[in-house]
């Protein structure tokens, strides 16, 4: 079997990314159940068959969309050697970033609600994501406590659950407010109240 020429591989990756970006918008607008692969293909200016070449099912496209969001977010959330405070600051920076990508925020908010059903194709993804998010935040708060900057009485596990819930709730409020809710500001104030150092 001959290898695919590098130019074709790069074009294929670019087309996959383009399809994912259109899918983000459509899934965010109408949810997974209401989305149509034909509509997504039309938005991307390709044929339905062309889309199926890259993503054979709507479920496979959905997972690719969610994984793409995670890759982008991980750049902000995984900082080697970062202190607990720096990791928490990264969350507020991510909230700022989200104000520039409404389609992603819509997508996540709609899908997270839909995926509470065990039959939803992204159910397992969201169960894992919430478990990992809370666990990761608990470690961040624990690190802040070990650094001596977490206020007395703040439990890392409880604080982690509160923070994840606050972030998700702020995204919904931001969407419903016409994108004027200060997500990063509210998040920053919440975290600052838990620390003994300037934030």
DOMIRO-86807 format. One line per 2 residues: for each residue x, y, z of C-alpha. Coordinates in nm, 2 decimals. Layout:
% residues N
X:Y:Z | ...
This chain:
% residues 199
0.00:0.00:0.00 | 0.14:0.34:-0.10
0.15:0.62:0.15 | -0.07:0.92:0.09
0.12:1.22:-0.04 | 0.20:1.48:0.22
0.00:1.75:0.04 | -0.31:1.53:0.03
-0.27:1.45:0.40 | -0.24:1.82:0.49
-0.55:1.90:0.28 | -0.74:1.61:0.44
-0.65:1.74:0.79 | -0.75:2.10:0.69
-1.09:1.97:0.55 | -1.15:1.77:0.87
-1.09:2.08:1.08 | -1.32:2.29:0.86
-1.60:2.03:0.89 | -1.54:2.03:1.27
-1.57:2.41:1.29 | -1.90:2.40:1.10
-2.03:2.12:1.31 | -1.95:2.32:1.63
-2.19:2.59:1.50 | -2.47:2.35:1.40
-2.45:2.14:1.71 | -2.45:2.45:1.92
-2.75:2.59:1.74 | -2.98:2.28:1.74
-2.81:2.02:1.95 | -2.69:1.68:1.85
-3.03:1.54:1.79 | -3.15:1.83:1.58
-2.83:1.85:1.37 | -2.81:1.70:1.02
-2.49:1.59:0.85 | -2.63:1.73:0.52
-2.67:2.07:0.68 | -2.32:2.06:0.82
-2.19:1.95:0.47 | -2.38:2.24:0.31
-2.23:2.49:0.56 | -1.89:2.36:0.47
-1.95:2.37:0.10 | -1.89:2.00:0.05
-2.11:1.71:-0.05 | -2.27:1.48:0.20
-2.06:1.20:0.06 | -1.75:1.41:0.10
-1.83:1.46:0.47 | -1.89:1.09:0.52
-1.55:1.02:0.38 | -1.40:1.21:0.69
-1.67:1.13:0.94 | -1.88:0.81:0.86
-2.14:0.88:1.13 | -2.28:1.18:1.32
-2.16:1.03:1.64 | -1.80:1.01:1.51
-1.82:1.38:1.41 | -1.96:1.47:1.75
-1.67:1.30:1.93 | -1.42:1.47:1.70
-1.58:1.81:1.79 | -1.56:1.74:2.16
-1.20:1.62:2.14 | -1.10:1.93:1.94
-1.25:2.16:2.21 | -1.04:1.96:2.47
-0.72:2.01:2.27 | -0.77:2.38:2.25
-0.86:2.41:2.62 | -0.57:2.19:2.73
-0.33:2.46:2.61 | -0.47:2.69:2.88
-0.51:2.43:3.15 | -0.20:2.22:3.14
0.10:2.43:3.24 | 0.40:2.23:3.34
0.54:2.35:3.67 | 0.25:2.59:3.73
0.16:2.67:4.09 | -0.19:2.62:4.22
-0.26:3.00:4.18 | -0.13:3.00:3.82
-0.35:2.70:3.73 | -0.65:2.88:3.88
-0.55:3.19:3.69 | -0.55:2.98:3.37
-0.92:2.90:3.43 | -1.00:3.27:3.43
-0.80:3.32:3.11 | -1.00:3.03:2.96
-1.32:3.21:3.05 | -1.19:3.52:2.88
-1.11:3.31:2.57 | -1.46:3.17:2.57
-1.61:3.51:2.52 | -1.45:3.51:2.18
-1.60:3.17:2.08 | -1.97:3.18:2.13
-2.03:2.87:1.91 | -1.81:2.66:2.14
-1.99:2.78:2.45 | -2.33:2.71:2.29
-2.22:2.37:2.18 | -2.09:2.27:2.52
-2.40:2.40:2.71 | -2.65:2.23:2.48
-2.46:1.90:2.46 | -2.39:1.88:2.84
-2.77:1.91:2.90 | -2.86:1.66:2.63
-2.59:1.41:2.73 | -2.74:1.35:3.08
-2.94:1.08:2.90 | -2.74:0.75:2.90
-2.86:0.69:2.54 | -2.68:1.00:2.41
-2.36:0.93:2.22 | -2.17:1.18:2.43
-2.30:1.06:2.77 | -1.98:0.86:2.85
-1.76:1.15:2.73 | -1.93:1.40:2.96
-1.93:1.17:3.26 | -1.56:1.12:3.22
-1.51:1.49:3.15 | -1.68:1.60:3.47
-1.50:1.34:3.68 | -1.17:1.45:3.53
-1.25:1.82:3.57 | -1.35:1.79:3.94
-1.05:1.57:4.01 | -0.81:1.81:3.84
-0.95:2.11:4.02 | -0.93:1.93:4.35
-0.56:1.87:4.29 | -0.52:2.24:4.20
-0.68:2.35:4.52 | -0.47:2.10:4.71
-0.16:2.24:4.56 | -0.27:2.59:4.66
-0.33:2.47:5.01 | 0.02:2.31:5.02
0.16:2.64:4.90 | -0.01:2.81:5.20
-0.23:3.04:4.99 | -0.57:2.87:5.04
-0.79:3.02:5.31 | -0.86:2.81:5.61
-1.18:2.61:5.59 | -1.18:2.58:5.21
-1.20:2.21:5.13 | -1.03:2.13:4.79
-1.29:1.86:4.69 | -1.59:2.08:4.77
-1.42:2.39:4.61 | -1.35:2.19:4.30
-1.72:2.09:4.26 | -1.83:2.44:4.32
-1.58:2.58:4.07 | -1.68:2.35:3.79
-2.05:2.42:3.85 | -1.99:2.79:3.86
-1.80:2.78:3.53 | -2.08:2.59:3.36
-2.35:2.81:3.51 | -2.17:3.13:3.40
-2.16:3.00:3.04 | -2.54:2.96:3.04
-2.59:3.30:3.20 | -2.35:3.46:2.95
-2.55:3.31:2.66 | -2.88:3.42:2.80
-2.76:3.77:2.88 | -2.67:3.83:2.52
-2.30:3.77:2.60 | -2.26:4.05:2.85
-2.22:3.86:3.17 | -1.86:3.90:3.29
-1.77:3.53:3.32 | -1.40:3.59:3.39
-1.47:3.87:3.64 | -1.72:3.66:3.84
-1.49:3.36:3.83 | -1.19:3.57:3.94
-1.38:3.72:4.23 | -1.49:3.37:4.35
-1.14:3.23:4.34 | -0.99:3.54:4.49
-1.22:3.50:4.80 | -1.07:3.16:4.85
-0.71:3.27:4.85 | -0.49:3.46:5.09
-0.28:3.62:4.82 | -0.37:3.88:4.55
-0.54:3.72:4.25
